[in-house]
């Protein structure tokens, strides 16, 4: 019996896992009940999980000279769900709006599938990772605690509302962008709105900065390199007739290339300094580097393409353009080769039409068995690949 056929037989259990997790979402690094539930389920399967990264879980299946890790993220978002589904979130203001309930159910399914798949040609490590949604993320914490020790390759996936159920996205090279955050403080001198000559108005400086920031990408980044600089919030002032003493702006920077990332950070600092001086205000930039770009390695992607063609046919394969979203799976791929895949979950017939991070986001549960088979097949395939070269391992 094929792994996909066995995964399809698990569908009722996958749906039950996913719906339980959906009802009880927890925010980053607060996934205590999620961790407890997963420990119970993994133990019932016959495995020996243990806690890692505070609220994460690590569990090994099999043994042998080669080893592969499979990762799923388990945290939810601070969002109020707008749904009348019987399994809607029971936690006000918290929702699985990015599909992590599905990712977690899929990895439980992989555990169920591989625990009875003998003999395994090596060791497969399952990583239930906390805190993908919140910087600095949970991946680095797991890595620091040894989650990748002895592991040669890694695979993960993300449910995609851009792809119909049954389609699998495979992207060689960059998959997601680096995701940085910044805060700008412009300090002036408050005063009466009728006496601007006696004040230093940081609102005017902020207006200039917002417009000038939009030239960073267009004037400094190669036109064929995608990059985004967005100002997301502006806060300042207390009343219509008072010149504010201080304005705060926050934003994000997304790039695929390290040199573009460095260039944008430098140009942003230059603009803050010079615009502050030009308006006789004091400008300060606080720049926080977030997740780096997820970059798939070619031998592993080629192996996945062979699996998709064999199990589902080449017509199920898509090659999506890289996304400017951030994803801390990048930290695993900075250390070892592997693949990060997109699993279609869009289906208007079940209301799965909303984008990720939307209060009405949902997923087509028919995607869950596909995800189980995809990750299990990929892990088994990776165990048979030639050891990665030093160049590939460090790429």
Secondary structure, 3 states (H helix, E strand, C coil): CCHHHHHHHCHHHHHHHHHHHHHCCCCCCCCHHHHHHHHHHHHHHCCCCEEECCCEEEEEECCCCCEEEEEEECCCECCCCCCCCCCCCCCCCCECCCCHHHHHHHHHHHHHHHHCCCCCCCEEEEEEECCCCCCCCCHHHHHHCCCCCCCCEEEEEEEEEEEECCCEECCCEECECEEEEEEEEEECECEECCCHHHCECHHHHHHHHHHHHHHHHHHHCCCCCCEEEEEEEEEECCCCCEECCEEEEEEEEEECCHHHHHHHHHHHHHHHHHHHHHCCCEEEEEEEEEECCCEECHHHHHHHHHHHHHHCCHHHEECCCCECCCCCCHHHHCCCEEEEEEEEEEEHHHCECCCCCCCCCCCCCCHHHHHHHHHHHHHHHHHHCCCCCHHHHCC
